[in-house]
């Protein structure tokens, strides 16, 4: 191994490479990172098979957005149909956690849709990861969509019977 010397016999100082960044620390520019990362996603899959963090990917398949939107729309329709059914005699809210909110229809709808949307966001972030050791979280999104679809069919049949 040879050491290069400069003109006066001292070892040469390392010259910065052309790609060295002399700008501000990139990780402190959060807004810029969010905007650029939204259009130029880099992590489409986890880097390692063992990586299971929420930030393992920053790009998700478009199908998850479509399913998430449908679930939130179905949840909104379910909330509105539930409030409509509760205005008629004989109907009651089966969920004991939501029952106290029925008195205020708006609070009921906002809490129901908000909780559903929060869960859908979490499942969408985890869509490619395994839950319960075997199932991909994306399958839970499909199951939730199917369950809401069946619930809407049931509620429409009840509403038809009441009216």
Steps between C-alpha positions, in 0.01 A plus 500: 500500500647833400441838657478796270691807601439858399766735367654567842521138604192489729221246448222630278173601657198306380310703243120498538330286241279673248188346651570624856210703628581838642138606547292496816427166662240327282323324787398832655302608193181310586256686273735475202551129567123438515435687176788347306443155650138507389599529135834317499450208738812295556399213726242286325594191704681444828877489449540178697267207551510555876408868481155550653486872581220736395754708308639200312322618184391844386301399192186288512306338218209706362256221581541574871386859446192380312414246770560755777271754334228238450521390863467858626208563261330177615559601862341839435200337332473255792499787750231688309285190458541419870383849601207469258401159637528620859240767432243222453358289779660165573852579381791537743878529482666167574848641565514589872787745446307699240161484673558809720581708191166429333333794673710732286480365146788718377735385777407138426578537129826691558634255760397195297656624175806641682579174680449304178723737301775478762493120489499500120803730491688270737406188301601672176843581645532136605345355180811318386598368843390183671259523792423224748805320366348397167242734348598806305330812633370568148273196534347662807416804286320276250316324784398835652370620162296180458362527856391860445341402169300223669401737781373757250291237322353396837423859602336582166282188539404614853424851376286355219310292756445802731382729224 
